[in-house]
Amino acid sequence: MRDLFESEIPSSSLLHQLIVDIPAPPDRVWAELADLGSHNQWMADAEEIRFTDQQRSGLGTRMLVPTRVGPFRTTDLMTVTEWEEGRAMSVEHVGAVSGSGRFALEPRGTGTRLTWSEHLRFPWWLGGPMGAWAAGPVLKRIWKGNLSRLAARVTGP
């Protein structure tokens, strides 16, 4: 797993990107990613996924996601802003920490390269630039674990 991690974009932002090669075809990886309601089963920081209406996938899907990182808890409103079937999806996060996230898939031989990017903005009351700097290593560890759990779900029996 390769990662690019920069916590000094604008002063209160955190840019995170992890790249992992998964030994499963893109359609299988996409099927797991496209099941938005199951993300809390492999994302340790997402406690639950609550859809705001009947839409469960695709562009415009909206979800409330209670999130926990250590003692910090927030509920984010996430809206799917990109949905390219089998290739990419993006969400906008609105909450205490706001920003955007994106999953992109590329075929690699018989497997899939998954790139997960997050751009998060920390408010002044969560330390702004210092909060982003301090959260970086913690979030990196959590997100690496999330990708490991996702890969295990996709390649498991």
N, C-alpha and C positions, 0 to 999 in steps of 0.2 A: 504494500500500500504506500503510495507516494502522497505527500501532502505539501501544499503551499499554504503558508499561514502568515498573514501580515496584519498586525494590529495598529498600524499607524497610517491608515488611509486618511479620511478627515479625522479630526481629533477625537471625536466620540464614536467612531465606527470601528467595526471589526470585520475584516474580509477573511473568509475561510474557504478553502477549497481542498477537498480530498479526492483522490483518484484511486480506484480499486479495480483490479481485473478479476472478474467472477467467471469460474469455469462452467457457465451455463449460457445457452443462446439468448440473444436479446429479447425474444418474445416471452421467455419465461421470466426474465428479470422485469420486463415491463409489466407483465401480469401482476406481479407482486407490488410494484410501485403504483400501478393504476388502482389497486384496491386501497383507496385512501382510508377507509374505515379500519384497516388492520395496521396502519402505521404505528400505533401505540404498542403493538405486540413486539416490535423490534426497535423502536425508538425509546430508549430508557428515560428520556426527559419528557416525553409526551404521555401524560397520565390517561388521557381519554380523547376520543374524537366525537364531537357532537355536531352533526350537520344542522345547518340553520333552516333547511327546507328539504324537499324530496330529492333534490339532485345529489347524486353520490359520486359523480365523476365528470370529467370534462371541464372545458373553459367555463369560468363563472361559478364553479362549485365553491360554497362557503362553509367553513367549519369553525367552531369554537374549540380551542385546544388548550385545556388546562396543562400547564407546563411546570415542571419542578426541576430545579438544579440546586442540590444541597438544600439549604433553608429557604431559598428564594422560590416563590411561587407567583405565577401570573397566568392569566387566561388570554390567549391571543386569538384574534379573529383572523383567519387565513382565507384568502381568496385565490383560486387558481387563475393565473393570468396568462399562462401558456399551456397548451395541450397539443403536442404533436405526436399523434398515436405511434407508439413503439419507439419514439426517439427522445422526447424531452417533455418536461413539465416544469412550470415555475409557479411559485406562490408568493403573494405579498402578505407579510405579517403586520398586524396592527395590534399593539398592546404596550405594555411597559417598555419592552425592548422591541422596536419595530425594524422592518427591513424587508429583504426578499431572499428567497431560496430557489435553487434550480437543480434538477437532476437531468443529466444528459447521458444517453447511451450510444455507444459505438460498437459495432461488431469487431471482434478481435479473434481471428481464426474461428474456433468452435465456441468461443466464449464471448464475453461482453466487457468492455471498459465502461465503468460508471464513474462519472464526475459529479460530485456534489459540491455546490457552491452556496455559500451564505454570506450575505452582507447585512450586518446588524448595526443598529444605532442605539446607543445607550443614553438615556436622559441624564440630566444633571443630578437628579436625586438618587441615581444608581452609580454615581461617580463619574459620569461622562467619560472622558478619555482614560482616567484611571480605572474606572469600572470595566471598560473594554479591554484594557491591558491586563487586568487581573483575571478577567473571565476567560481570556484566550486559552491558556493551557488546560483549564477545566473543561471548557466546551470541546476542545480538540480531543481530549480523552473520551468524553461521552460520545462524540460523533464517530470516532474510530470504532468504538464498541457497537454503535448502531449499525455501521456498515458491515461489521463482522457478523452480527445477528441476521441482517438482511441476506448476506451471502449464504449463511447456513440454512436459512429458510428456502432459498432458491435451489440450492444444491443438495439439500437433504432428501430423505426417502419420500 
